[in-house]
């Protein structure tokens, strides 16, 4: 239960303790990033987003280094989280693909292209504006793929391009809130990937 709700339980005080602990080991890094580049609240949002999808925040040094590297590129939390996830690819692969063999569900290029074209940015964040029939087609295809991979005794993992990973996760949370969505950039080069199903519009 604690793991499932760890993102909600993470307070600014706890983030401050994590930062203080790291400061004893990497003082220059901490002084450069917090609070000069990112406030404690901004860092809390990034850490909570990682925890929400089951990604460990133990390697706070890598997280801060990545935030520092991309601070001039974007201030958008969702985008920064994706950069952090890519930097933590080896740890993410080990967490979700411990045996180095990924049997996954992939997303058809036509679905990815449609999602990229329909992406809209607002002050509240980014969303994908799909028609109801397009959503239903994606959901049906995903349900079928999930059922097939679950019947094989496998844990469902969906693999997408980095461009749509976060949006695909948000889009499909209503039908499969706990399944894992990874991007190709988060998979270690030594992981063997085999597709066991494809999400399509048909």
Contact map, one row per residue, 1 for C-alpha under 8 A:
1111100000000000000000000000000000000000000000000000000000000000000000000000000000000000000000000000000000000000000000000000000000000000000000000000000000000000000000000000000000000000000000000000000000
1111110000000000000000000000000000000000000000000000000000000000000000000000000000000000000000000000000000000000000000000000000000000000000000000000000000000000000000000000000000000000000000000000000000
1111110000000000000000000000000000000000000000000000010000000000000000000000000000000000000000000000000000000000000000000000000000000000000000000000000000000000000000000000000000000000000000000000000000
1111111000000000000000000000000000000000000000000001010000000000000000000000000000000000000000000000000000000000000000000000000000000000000000000000000000000000000000000000000000000000000000000000000000
1111111110000000000000000000000000000000000000000001000000000000000000000000000000000000000000000000000000000000000000000000000000000000000000000000000000000000000000000000000000000000000000000000000000
0111111111000000000000000000000000000000000000010011000000000000000000000000000000000000000000000000000000000000000000000000000000000000000000000000000000000000000000000000000000000000000000000000000000
0001111111000000000000000000000000000000000000111111000000000000000000000000000000000000000000000000000000000000000000000000000000000000000000000000000000000000000000000000000000000000000000000000000000
0000111111100000000000000000000000000000000000010000000000000000000000000000000000000000000000000000000000000000000000000000000000000000000000000000000000000000000000000000000000000000000000000000000000
0000111111100000000000000000000000000000000000000000000000000000000000000000000000000000000000000000000000000000000000000000000000000000000000000000000000000000000000000000000000000000000000000000000000
0000011111110110000000000000000000000000000100010000000000000000000000000000000000000000000000000000000000000000000000000000000000000000000000000000000000000000000000000000000000000000000000000000000000
0000000111111110000000000000000000000000000100000000000000000000000000000000000000000000000000000000000000000000000000000000000000000000000000000000000000000000000000000000000000000000000000000000000000
0000000001111111000000000000000000000001100100000000000000000000000000000000000000000000000000000000000000000000000000000000000000000000000000000000000000000000000000000000000000000000000000000000000000
0000000000111111100000000000000000000000000000000000000000000000000000000000000000000000000000000000000000000000000000000000000000000000000000000000000000000000000000000000000000000000000000000000000000
0000000001111111110000000000000000000000000000000000000000000000000000000000000000000000000000000000000000000000000000000000000000000000000000000000000000000000000000000000000000000000000000000000000000
0000000001111111111000000000000000000001001100000000000000000000000000000000000000000000000000000000000000000000000000000000000000000000000000000000000000000000000000000000000000000000000000000000000000
0000000000011111111100000000000000000001000000000000000000000000000000000000000000000000000000000000000000000000000000000000000000000000000000000000000000000000000000000000000000000000000000000000000000
0000000000001111111110000000000000000000000000000000000000000000000000000000000000000000000000000000000000000000000000000000000000000000000000000000000000000000000000000000000000000000000000000000000000
0000000000000111111111000000000000000000000000000000000000010000000000000000000000000000000000000000000000000000000000000000000000000000000000000000000000000000000000000000000000000000000000000000000000
0000000000000011111111100000010000000000000000000000000000010000000000000000000000000000000000000000000000000000000000000000000000000000000000000000000000000000000000000000000000000000000000000000000000
0000000000000001111111110000000000000000000000000000000000000000000000000000000000000000000000000000000000000000000000000000000000000000000000000000000000000000000000000000000000000000000000000000000000
0000000000000000111111111000000000000000000000000000000000000000000000000000000000000000000000000000000000000000000000000000000000000000000000000000000000000000000000000000000000000000000000000000000000
0000000000000000011111111110010000000000000000000000000000011000000000000000000000000000000000000000000000000000000000000000000000000000000000000000000000000000000000000000000000000000000000000000000000
0000000000000000001111111111111000000000000000000000000000000000000000000000000000000000000000000000000000000000000000000000000000000000000000000000000000000000000000000000000000000000000000000000000000
0000000000000000000111111110000000000000000000000000000000000000000000000000000000000000000000000000000000000000000000000000000000000000000000000000000000000000000000000000000000000000000000000000000000
0000000000000000000011111110000000000000000000000000000000000000000000000000000000000000000000000000000000000000000000000000000000000000000000000000000000000000000000000000000000000000000000000000000000
0000000000000000000001111111110000000000000000000000000000001000000000000000000000000000000000000000000000000000000000000000000000000000000000000000000000000000000000000000000000000000000000000000000000
0000000000000000000001111111111000000000000000000000000000000000000000000000000000000000000000000000000000000000000000000000000000000000000000000000000000000000000000000000000000000000000000000000000000
0000000000000000000000100111111100000000000000000000000000000000000000000000000000000000000000000000000000000000000000000000000000000000000000000000000000000000000000000000000000000000000000000000000000
0000000000000000000000100111111110000000000000000000000000001001100000000000000000000000000000000000000000000000000000000000000000000000000000000000000000000000000000000000000000000000000000000000000000
0000000000000000001001100111111111000000000000000000000000000001000000000000000000000000000000000000000000000000000000000000000000000000000000000000000000000000000000000000000000000000000000000000000000
0000000000000000000000100011111111110000000000000000000000000000000000000000000000000000000000000000000000000000000000000000000000000000000000000000000000000000000000000000000000000000000000000000000000
0000000000000000000000000001111111111000000000000000000000000000000100000000000000000000000000000000000000000000000000000000000000000000000000000000000000000000000000000000000000000000000000000000000000
0000000000000000000000000000111111111100000000000000000000000001001100000000000000000000000000000000000000000000000000000000000000000000000000000000000000000000000000000000000000000000000000000000000000
0000000000000000000000000000011111111111000000000000000000000000000000000000000000000000000000000000000000000000000000000000000000000000000000000000000000000000000000000000000000000000000000000000000000
0000000000000000000000000000001111111111000000000000000000000000000000000000000000000000000000000000000000000000000000000000000000000000000000000000000000000000000000000000000000000000000000000000000000
0000000000000000000000000000001111111110000000000000000000000000000000000000000000000000000000000000000000000000000000000000000000000000000000000000000000000000000000000000000000000000000000000000000000
0000000000000000000000000000000111111110000000000000000000000000000100100000000000000000000000000000000000000000000000000000000000000000000000000000000000000000000000000000000000000000000000000000000000
0000000000000000000000000000000011111111111000000000000000000000000000000000000000000000000000000000000000000000000000000000000000000000000000000000000000000000000000000000000000000000000000000000000000
0000000000000000000000000000000001111111111000000000000000000000000000000000000000000000000000000000000000000000000000000000000000000000000000000000000000000000000000000000000000000000000000000000000000
0000000000010011000000000000000001100111111100000000000000000000000000000000000000000000000000000000000000000000000000000000000000000000000000000000000000000000000000000000000000000000000000000000000000
0000000000010000000000000000000000000111111110000000000000000000000000000000000000000000000000000000000000000000000000000000000000000000000000000000000000000000000000000000000000000000000000000000000000
0000000000000000000000000000000000000111111111000000000000000000000000000000100000000000000000000000000000000000000000000000000000000000000000000000000000000000000000000000000000000000000000000000000000
0000000000000010000000000000000000000111111111100000000000000000000000000000000000000000000000000000000000000000000000000000000000000000000000000000000000000000000000000000000000000000000000000000000000
0000000001110010000000000000000000000001111111110000000000000000000000000000000000000000000000000000000000000000000000000000000000000000000000000000000000000000000000000000000000000000000000000000000000
0000000000000000000000000000000000000000111111111000000000000000000000000000100000000000000000000000000000000000000000000000000000000000000000000000000000000000000000000000000000000000000000000000000000
0000000000000000000000000000000000000000011111111100000000000000000000000000110110000000000000000000000000000000000000000000000000000000000000000000000000000000000000000000000000000000000000000000000000
0000001000000000000000000000000000000000001111111110000010000000000000000000000000000000000000000000000000000000000000000000000000000000000000000000000000000000000000000000000000000000000000000000000000
0000011101000000000000000000000000000000000111111111000000000000000000000000000000000000000000000000000000000000000000000000000000000000000000000000000000000000000000000000000000000000000000000000000000
0000001000000000000000000000000000000000000011111111100000000000000000000000000010000000000000000000000000000000000000000000000000000000000000000000000000000000000000000000000000000000000000000000000000
0000001000000000000000000000000000000000000001111111111110000000000000000000000010001000000000000000000000000000000000000000000000000000000000000000000000000000000000000000000000000000000000000000000000
0000011000000000000000000000000000000000000000111111111110000000000000000000000000000000000000000000000000000000000000000000000000000000000000000000000000000000000000000000000000000000000000000000000000
0001111000000000000000000000000000000000000000011111111000000000000000000000000000000000000000000000000000000000000000000000000000000000000000000000000000000000000000000000000000000000000000000000000000
0000000000000000000000000000000000000000000000001111111000000000000000000000000000000000000000000000000000000000000000000000000000000000000000000000000000000000000000000000000000010000000000000000000000
0011000000000000000000000000000000000000000000000111111100000000000000000000000000000000000000000000000000000000000000000000000000000000000000000000000000000000000000000000000000000000000000000000000000
0000000000000000000000000000000000000000000000000111111110000000000000000000000000000000000100100000000000000000000000000000000000000000000000000000000000000000000000000000000000000000000000000000000000
0000000000000000000000000000000000000000000000000110011111100000000000000000000000000000000000000000000000000000000000000000000000000000000000000000000000000000000000000000000000000000000000000000000000
0000000000000000000000000000000000000000000000100110001111110010000000000000000000000000000000000000000000000000000000000000000000000000000000000000000000000000000000000000000000000000000000000000000000
0000000000000000000000000000000000000000000000000000000111110000000000000000000000000000000000000000000000000000000000000000000000000000000000000000000000000000000000000000000000000000000000000000000000
0000000000000000000000000000000000000000000000000000000111111110000000000000000000000000000000000000000000000000000000000000000000000000000000000000000000000000000000000000000000000000000000000000000000
0000000000000000011001000000000000000000000000000000000011111111000000000000000000000000000000000000000000000000000000000000000000000000000000000000000000000000000000000000000000000000000000000000000000
0000000000000000000001000100100000000000000000000000000000111111100000000000000000000000000000000000000000000000000000000000000000000000000000000000000000000000000000000000000000000000000000000000000000
0000000000000000000000000000000000000000000000000000000000111111110000000000000000010011000000000000000000000000000000000000000000000000000000000000000000000000000000000000000000000000000000000000000000
0000000000000000000000000000000000000000000000000000000010111111111000000000000000010011000000000000000000000000000000000000000000000000000000000000000000000000000000000000000000000000000000000000000000
0000000000000000000000000000110010000000000000000000000000011111111100000000000000000000000000000000000000000000000000000000000000000000000000000000000000000000000000000000000000000000000000000000000000
0000000000000000000000000000100000000000000000000000000000001111111110000000000000000000000000000000000000000000000000000000000000000000000000000000000000000000000000000000000000000000000000000000000000
0000000000000000000000000000000000000000000000000000000000000111111111000000000000110010000000000000000000000000000000000000000000000000000000000000000000000000000000000000000000000000000000000000000000
0000000000000000000000000000000010000000000000000000000000000011111111100000000100010000000000000000000000000000000000000000000000000000000000000000000000000000000000000000000000000000000000000000000000
0000000000000000000000000000000110001000000000000000000000000001111111100000000000000000000000000000000000000000000000000000000000000000000000000000000000000000000000000000000000000000000000000000000000
0000000000000000000000000000000000000000000000000000000000000000111111110000000000000000000000000000000000000000000000000000000000000000000000000000000000000000000000000000000000000000000000000000000000
0000000000000000000000000000000000000000000000000000000000000000011111111100000100100000000000000000000000000000000000000000000000000000000000000000000000000000000000000000000000000000000000000000000000
0000000000000000000000000000000000001000000000000000000000000000001111111110000000000000000000000000000000000000000000000000000000000000000000000000000000000000000000000000000000000000000000000000000000
0000000000000000000000000000000000000000000000000000000000000000000011111110000000000000000000000000000000000000000000000000000000000000000000000000000000000000000000000000000000000000000000000000000000
0000000000000000000000000000000000000000000000000000000000000000000001111110000000000000000000000000000000000000000000000000000000000000000000000000000000000000000000000000000000000000000000000000000000
0000000000000000000000000000000000000000000000000000000000000000000001111111001100000000000000000000000000000000000000000000000000000000000000000000000000000000000000000000000000000000000000000000000000
0000000000000000000000000000000000000000000000000000000000000000000000111111101100000000000000000000000000000000000000000000000000000000000000000000000000000000000000000000000000000000000000000000000000
0000000000000000000000000000000000000000000000000000000000000000000000000111111100000000000000000000000000000000000000000000000000000000000000000000000000000000000000000000000000000000000000000000000000
0000000000000000000000000000000000000000010011000000000000000000000000000011111110000000000000000000000000000000000000000000000000000000000000000000000000000000000000000000000000000000000000000000000000
0000000000000000000000000000000000000000000001000000000000000000000000000001111111000000000000000000000000000000000000000000100000000000000000000000000000000000000001000000000000000000000000000000000000
0000000000000000000000000000000000000000000000000000000000000000000000000111111111100000000000000000000000000000000000000000000000000000000000000000000000000000000000000000000000000000000000000000000000
0000000000000000000000000000000000000000000001000000000000000000001001000111111111110000000000000000000000000000000000000000000000000000000000000000000000000000000000000000000000000000000000000000000000
0000000000000000000000000000000000000000000001001100000000000000000000000000111111111000000000000000000000000000000000000000000000000000000000000000000000000000000000000000000000000000000000000000000000
0000000000000000000000000000000000000000000000000000000000000000000000000000011111111100000000000000000000000000000000000000000000000000000000000000000000000000010001000000000000000000000000000000000000
0000000000000000000000000000000000000000000000000000000000000000010001000000001111111110000000000000000000000000000000000000000000000000000000000000000000000000000000000000000000000000000000000000000000
0000000000000000000000000000000000000000000000000000000000000110011000000000000111111111000000000000000000000000000000000000000000000000000000000000000000000000000000000000000000000000000000000000000000
0000000000000000000000000000000000000000000000000100000000000000000000000000000011111111100100000000000000000000000000000000000000000000000000000000000000000000000000000000000000000000010000000000000000
0000000000000000000000000000000000000000000000000000000000000000000000000000000001111111100000000000000000000000000000000000000000000000000000000000000000000000000000000000000000000000110000000000000000
0000000000000000000000000000000000000000000000000000000000000110010000000000000000111111100000000000000000000000000000000000000000000000000000000000000000000000000000000000000000000000010000000000000000
0000000000000000000000000000000000000000000000000000000000000110000000000000000000011111111100000000000000000000000000000000000000000000000000000000000000000000000000000000000000000000010000000000000000
0000000000000000000000000000000000000000000000000000000000000000000000000000000000001111111110000000000000000000000000000000000000000000000000000000000000000000000000000000000000000000111100000000000000
0000000000000000000000000000000000000000000000000000000000000000000000000000000000000001111111000000000000000000000000000000000000000000000000000000000000000000000000000000000000000000011100000000000000
0000000000000000000000000000000000000000000000000000000000000000000000000000000000000001111111100000000000000000000000000000000000000000000000000000000000000000000000000000000000000000000000000000000000
0000000000000000000000000000000000000000000000000000001000000000000000000000000000001001111111111000000000000000000000000000000000000000000000000000000000000000000000000000000000000000011000000000000000
0000000000000000000000000000000000000000000000000000000000000000000000000000000000000000111111111101000000000000000000000000000000000000000000000000000000000000000000000000000000000000011100100000000000
0000000000000000000000000000000000000000000000000000000000000000000000000000000000000000011111111111000000000000000000000000000000000000000000000000000000000000000000000000000000000000000000000000000000
0000000000000000000000000000000000000000000000000000001000000000000000000000000000000000001111111100000000000000000000000000000000000000000000000000000000000000000000000000000000000000000000000000000000
0000000000000000000000000000000000000000000000000000000000000000000000000000000000000000000111111100000000000000000000000000000000000000000000000000000000000000000000000000000000000000000000000000000000
0000000000000000000000000000000000000000000000000000000000000000000000000000000000000000000111111111110000000000000000000000000000000000000000000000000000000000000000000000000000000000000000100000000000
0000000000000000000000000000000000000000000000000000000000000000000000000000000000000000000011111111100000000000000000000000000000000000000000000000000000000000000000000000000000000000000000000000000000
0000000000000000000000000000000000000000000000000000000000000000000000000000000000000000000001001111100000000000000000000000000000000000000000000000000000000000000000000000000000000000000000000000000000
0000000000000000000000000000000000000000000000000000000000000000000000000000000000000000000011001111110000000000000000000000000000000000000000000000000000000000000000000000000000000000000001110000000000
0000000000000000000000000000000000000000000000000000000000000000000000000000000000000000000000001111111000000000000000000000000000000000000000000000000000000000000000000000000000000000000000111100000000
0000000000000000000000000000000000000000000000000000000000000000000000000000000000000000000000001001111100000000000000000000000000000000000000000000000000000000000000000000000000000000000000111100000000
0000000000000000000000000000000000000000000000000000000000000000000000000000000000000000000000000000111110000000000000000000000000000000000000000000000001001000000000000000000000000000000000001111000000
0000000000000000000000000000000000000000000000000000000000000000000000000000000000000000000000000000011111000000000000000000000000000000000000000000000000011110000000000000000000000000000000001111100000
0000000000000000000000000000000000000000000000000000000000000000000000000000000000000000000000000000001111100000000000000000000000000000000000001100000000011110000000000000000000000000000000000011111000
0000000000000000000000000000000000000000000000000000000000000000000000000000000000000000000000000000000111110000000000000000000000000000000000000000000000000111000000000000000000000000000000000011111000
0000000000000000000000000000000000000000000000000000000000000000000000000000000000000000000000000000000011111011000000000000000000000000000000000000000000000111000000000000000000000000000000000000011100
0000000000000000000000000000000000000000000000000000000000000000000000000000000000000000000000000000000001111111000000000000000000000000000000000000000000000000000000000000000000000000000000000000011100
0000000000000000000000000000000000000000000000000000000000000000000000000000000000000000000000000000000000111111100000000000000000000000000000000000000000000000000000000000000000000000000000000000000000
0000000000000000000000000000000000000000000000000000000000000000000000000000000000000000000000000000000000011111110000000000000000000000000000000000000000000000000000000000000000000000000000000000000110
0000000000000000000000000000000000000000000000000000000000000000000000000000000000000000000000000000000000111111111000000000000000000000010000000000000000000000000000000000000000000000000000000000001110
0000000000000000000000000000000000000000000000000000000000000000000000000000000000000000000000000000000000111111111100000000000000000000000000000000000000000001100100000000000000000000000000000000000000
0000000000000000000000000000000000000000000000000000000000000000000000000000000000000000000000000000000000001111111110000000000000000000000000000000000000000000000000000000000000000000000000000000000000
0000000000000000000000000000000000000000000000000000000000000000000000000000000000000000000000000000000000000111111111000000000000000000000000000000000000000000000000000000000000000000000000000000000000
0000000000000000000000000000000000000000000000000000000000000000000000000000000000000000000000000000000000000011111111100000000111000000000000000000000000000000000100000000000000000000000000000000000000
0000000000000000000000000000000000000000000000000000000000000000000000000000000000000000000000000000000000000001111111100000000100000000000000000000000000000000001100000000000000000000000000000000000000
0000000000000000000000000000000000000000000000000000000000000000000000000000000000000000000000000000000000000000111111100000000000000000000000000000000000000000000000000000000000000000000000000000000000
0000000000000000000000000000000000000000000000000000000000000000000000000000000000000000000000000000000000000000011111110000000111000000000000000000000000000000000000000000000000000000000000000000000000
0000000000000000000000000000000000000000000000000000000000000000000000000000000000000000000000000000000000000000001111111000011110000000000000000000000000000000000000000000000000000000000000000000000000
0000000000000000000000000000000000000000000000000000000000000000000000000000000000000000000000000000000000000000000001111100011110000000000000000000000000000000000000000000000000000000000000000000000000
0000000000000000000000000000000000000000000000000000000000000000000000000000000000000000000000000000000000000000000000111110111000000000000000000000000000000000000000000000000000000000000000000000000000
0000000000000000000000000000000000000000000000000000000000000000000000000000000000000000000000000000000000000000000000011111110000000000000000000000000000000000000000000000000000000000000000000000000000
0000000000000000000000000000000000000000000000000000000000000000000000000000000000000000000000000000000000000000000000001111100000000000000000000000000000000000000000000000000000000000000000000000000000
0000000000000000000000000000000000000000000000000000000000000000000000000000000000000000000000000000000000000000000000000111110000000000000000000000000000000000000000000000000000000000000000000000000000
0000000000000000000000000000000000000000000000000000000000000000000000000000010000000000000000000000000000000000000000001111111000000000000000000000000000000000000000000000000000000000000000000000000000
0000000000000000000000000000000000000000000000000000000000000000000000000000000000000000000000000000000000000000000000111101111100000000000000000000000000000000000000100000000000000000000000000000000000
0000000000000000000000000000000000000000000000000000000000000000000000000000000000000000000000000000000000000000000000111000111110000000000000000000000000000000000000100000000000000000000000000000000000
0000000000000000000000000000000000000000000000000000000000000000000000000000000000000000000000000000000000000000001101110000011111000000000000000000000000000000000000100010000000000000000000000000000000
0000000000000000000000000000000000000000000000000000000000000000000000000000000000000000000000000000000000000000001001110000001111100000000000000000000000000000000000000000000000000000000000000000000000
0000000000000000000000000000000000000000000000000000000000000000000000000000000000000000000000000000000000000000001001000000000111110110000000000000000000000000000000000000000000000000000000000000000000
0000000000000000000000000000000000000000000000000000000000000000000000000000000000000000000000000000000000000000000000000000000011111110000000000000000000000000000000000000000000000000000000000000000000
0000000000000000000000000000000000000000000000000000000000000000000000000000000000000000000000000000000000000000000000000000000001111111000000000000000000000000000000000000000000000000000000000000000000
0000000000000000000000000000000000000000000000000000000000000000000000000000000000000000000000000000000000000000000000000000000000111111100000000000000000000000000000000000000000000000000000000000000000
0000000000000000000000000000000000000000000000000000000000000000000000000000000000000000000000000000000000000000000000000000000001111111110000000000000000000000000000000000000000000000000000000000000010
0000000000000000000000000000000000000000000000000000000000000000000000000000000000000000000000000000000000000000000000000000000001111111111000000000000000000000000000000000000000000000000000000000000000
0000000000000000000000000000000000000000000000000000000000000000000000000000000000000000000000000000000000000000000000000000000000011111111100000000000000000000000000000000000000000000000000000000000000
0000000000000000000000000000000000000000000000000000000000000000000000000000000000000000000000000000000000000000000000000000000000001111111110000000000000000000000000000000000000000000000000000000000111
0000000000000000000000000000000000000000000000000000000000000000000000000000000000000000000000000000000000000010000000000000000000000111111111000000000000000000000000000000000000000000000000000000001110
0000000000000000000000000000000000000000000000000000000000000000000000000000000000000000000000000000000000000000000000000000000000000011111111100000000000000000000000000001001000000000000000000000000000
0000000000000000000000000000000000000000000000000000000000000000000000000000000000000000000000000000000000000000000000000000000000000001111111110000000000000000000000000000000000000000000000000000000000
0000000000000000000000000000000000000000000000000000000000000000000000000000000000000000000000000000000000000000000000000000000000000000111111111000000000000000000000000000000000000000000000000000011111
0000000000000000000000000000000000000000000000000000000000000000000000000000000000000000000000000000000000000000000000000000000000000000011111111100000000000000000000000000000000000000000000000000011000
0000000000000000000000000000000000000000000000000000000000000000000000000000000000000000000000000000000000000000000000000000000000000000001111111110000000000000000000000000000000000000000000000000000000
0000000000000000000000000000000000000000000000000000000000000000000000000000000000000000000000000000000000000000000000000000000000000000000111111111000000000000000000000000000000000000000000000000000000
0000000000000000000000000000000000000000000000000000000000000000000000000000000000000000000000000000000010000000000000000000000000000000000011111111100000000000000000000000000000000000000000000001111000
0000000000000000000000000000000000000000000000000000000000000000000000000000000000000000000000000000000010000000000000000000000000000000000001111111110000010000000000000000000000000000000000000000000000
0000000000000000000000000000000000000000000000000000000000000000000000000000000000000000000000000000000000000000000000000000000000000000000000111111111000000000000000000000000000000000000000000000000000
0000000000000000000000000000000000000000000000000000000000000000000000000000000000000000000000000000000000000000000000000000000000000000000000011111111100000000000000000000000000000000000000000000100000
0000000000000000000000000000000000000000000000000000000000000000000000000000000000000000000000000000000000000000000000000000000000000000000000001111111111110000000000000000000000000000000000000001100000
0000000000000000000000000000000000000000000000000000000000000000000000000000000000000000000000000000000000000000000000000000000000000000000000000111111111110000000000000000000000000000000000000000000000
0000000000000000000000000000000000000000000000000000000000000000000000000000000000000000000000000000000000000000000000000000000000000000000000000011111111000000000000000000000000000000000000000000000000
0000000000000000000000000000000000000000000000000000000000000000000000000000000000000000000000000000000000000000000000000000000000000000000000000001111111000000000000000000000000000000000000000000000000
0000000000000000000000000000000000000000000000000000000000000000000000000000000000000000000000000000000000000000000000000000000000000000000000000000111111100000000000000000000000000000000000000000000000
0000000000000000000000000000000000000000000000000000000000000000000000000000000000000000000000000000001000000000000000000000000000000000000000000000111111110000000000000000000000000000000000000000000000
0000000000000000000000000000000000000000000000000000000000000000000000000000000000000000000000000000000000000000000000000000000000000000000000000000110011111000000000000000000000100000000000000000000000
0000000000000000000000000000000000000000000000000000000000000000000000000000000000000000000000000000000110000000000000000000000000000000000000000100110001111100000000000000000000110000000000000000000000
0000000000000000000000000000000000000000000000000000000000000000000000000000000000000000000000000000001110000000000000000000000000000000000000000000000000111110000000000000000000111100000000000000000000
0000000000000000000000000000000000000000000000000000000000000000000000000000000000000000000000000000000111100000000000000000000000000000000000000000000000011111000000000000000000111100000000000000000000
0000000000000000000000000000000000000000000000000000000000000000000000000000000000000000000000000000000111100000000000000000000000000000000000000000000000001111100010000000000000001111000000000000000000
0000000000000000000000000000000000000000000000000000000000000000000000000000000000000000000000000000000001100001000000000000000000000000000000000000000000000111110110000000000000001111000000000000000000
0000000000000000000000000000000000000000000000000000000000000000000000000000000000000000000000000000000000000001000000000000000000000000000000000000000000000011111110000000000000000011100000000000000000
0000000000000000000000000000000000000000000000000000000000000000000000000000000001000000000000000000000000000000000000000000000000000000000000000000000000000001111111000000000000000011100000000000000000
0000000000000000000000000000000000000000000000000000000000000000000000000000000000000000000000000000000000000000000100000000000000000000000000000000000000000000111111000000000000000000000000000000000000
0000000000000000000000000000000000000000000000000000000000000000000000000000000000000000000000000000000000000001001100000000000000000000000000000000000000000001111111110000000000000000000000000000000000
0000000000000000000000000000000000000000000000000000000000000000000000000000000000000000000000000000000000000000000000000000000000000000000000000000000000000011111111111000000000001110000000000000000000
0000000000000000000000000000000000000000000000000000000000000000000000000000010001000000000000000000000000000000000000000000000000000000000000000000000000000000011111111100000000001000000000000000000000
0000000000000000000000000000000000000000000000000000000000000000000000000000000000000000000000000000000000000000000000000000011100000000000000000000000000000000000111111110000000000000000000000000000000
0000000000000000000000000000000000000000000000000000000000000000000000000000000000000000000000000000000000000000000000000000000000000000000000000000000000000000000111111111000000001000000000000000000000
0000000000000000000000000000000000000000000000000000000000000000000000000000000000000000000000000000000000000000000000000000000000000000000000000000000000000000000011111111100000001000000000000000000000
0000000000000000000000000000000000000000000000000000000000000000000000000000000000000000000000000000000000000000000000000000000000000000000000000000000000000000000001111111100000000000000000000000000000
0000000000000000000000000000000000000000000000000000000000000000000000000000000000000000000000000000000000000000000000000000000100000000000000000000000000000000000000111111110000000000000000000000000000
0000000000000000000000000000000000000000000000000000000000000000000000000000000000000000000000000000000000000000000000000000000000000000001000000000000000000000000000011111111110000000000000000000000000
0000000000000000000000000000000000000000000000000000000000000000000000000000000000000000000000000000000000000000000000000000000000000000000000000000000000000000000000001111111111000000000000000000000000
0000000000000000000000000000000000000000000000000000000000000000000000000000000000000000000000000000000000000000000000000000000000000000000000000000000000000000000000000011111110000000000000000000000000
0000000000000000000000000000000000000000000000000000000000000000000000000000000000000000000000000000000000000000000000000000000000000000001000000000000000000000000000000001111110000000000000000000000000
0000000000000000000000000000000000000000000000000000000000000000000000000000000000000000000000000000000000000000000000000000000000000000000000000000000000000000000000000001111111100000000000000000000000
0000000000000000000000000000000000000000000000000000000000000000000000000000000000000000000000000000000000000000000000000000000000000000000000000000000000000000000000000001111111100000000000000000000000
0000000000000000000000000000000000000000000000000000000000000000000000000000000000000000000000000000000000000000000000000000000000000000000000000000000000000000000000000000100111110000000000000000000000
0000000000000000000000000000000000000000000000000000000000000000000000000000000000000000000000000000000000000000000000000000000000000000000000000000000000111100000000000000000111111000000000000000000000
0000000000000000000000000000000000000000000000000000100000000000000000000000000000000000000000000000000000000000000000000000000000000000000000000000000000011100000000000000000001111100000000000000000000
0000000000000000000000000000000000000000000000000000000000000000000000000000000000000000000000000000000000000000000000000000000000000000000000000000000000001111000011011000000000111110000000000000000000
0000000000000000000000000000000000000000000000000000000000000000000000000000000000000000000000000000000000000000000000000000000000000000000000000000000000001111000010000000000000011111011000000000000000
0000000000000000000000000000000000000000000000000000000000000000000000000000000000000000000000000000000000000000000000000000000000000000000000000000000000000011110010000000000000001111111000000000000000
0000000000000000000000000000000000000000000000000000000000000000000000000000000000000000000000000000000000000000000000000000000000000000000000000000000000000011110000000000000000000111111000000000000000
0000000000000000000000000000000000000000000000000000000000000000000000000000000000000100100000000000000000000000000000000000000000000000000000000000000000000000110000000000000000000011111100000000000000
0000000000000000000000000000000000000000000000000000000000000000000000000000000000001111110110000000000000000000000000000000000000000000000000000000000000000000000000000000000000000111111100000000000000
0000000000000000000000000000000000000000000000000000000000000000000000000000000000000000110110000000000000000000000000000000000000000000000000000000000000000000000000000000000000000111111110100000000000
0000000000000000000000000000000000000000000000000000000000000000000000000000000000000000110010000000000000000000000000000000000000000000000000000000000000000000000000000000000000000000111111100000000000
0000000000000000000000000000000000000000000000000000000000000000000000000000000000000000000000000000000000000000000000000000000000000000000000000000000000000000000000000000000000000000001111100000000000
0000000000000000000000000000000000000000000000000000000000000000000000000000000000000000000000000001000000000000000000000000000000000000000000000000000000000000000000000000000000000000000111110000000000
0000000000000000000000000000000000000000000000000000000000000000000000000000000000000000000010001001110000000000000000000000000000000000000000000000000000000000000000000000000000000000001111111000000000
0000000000000000000000000000000000000000000000000000000000000000000000000000000000000000000000000001110000000000000000000000000000000000000000000000000000000000000000000000000000000000000001111100000000
0000000000000000000000000000000000000000000000000000000000000000000000000000000000000000000000000000111100000000000000000000000000000000000000000000000000000000000000000000000000000000000000111110000000
0000000000000000000000000000000000000000000000000000000000000000000000000000000000000000000000000000111100000000000000000000000000000000000000000000000000000000000000000000000000000000000000011111000000
0000000000000000000000000000000000000000000000000000000000000000000000000000000000000000000000000000001111000000000000000000000000000000000000000000000000000000000000000000000000000000000000001111110000
0000000000000000000000000000000000000000000000000000000000000000000000000000000000000000000000000000001111000000000000000000000000000000000000001000100000000000000000000000000000000000000000000111110000
0000000000000000000000000000000000000000000000000000000000000000000000000000000000000000000000000000000111000000000000000000000000000000000000001001100000000000000000000000000000000000000000000011111000
0000000000000000000000000000000000000000000000000000000000000000000000000000000000000000000000000000000011110000000000000000000000000000000011001000000000000000000000000000000000000000000000000011111100
0000000000000000000000000000000000000000000000000000000000000000000000000000000000000000000000000000000011110010000000000000000000000000010011001000000000000000000000000000000000000000000000000000111110
0000000000000000000000000000000000000000000000000000000000000000000000000000000000000000000000000000000000110110000000000000000000000000110010000000000000000000000000000000000000000000000000000000011111
0000000000000000000000000000000000000000000000000000000000000000000000000000000000000000000000000000000000000110000000000000000000000100110010000000000000000000000000000000000000000000000000000000001111
0000000000000000000000000000000000000000000000000000000000000000000000000000000000000000000000000000000000000000000000000000000000000000100010000000000000000000000000000000000000000000000000000000000111
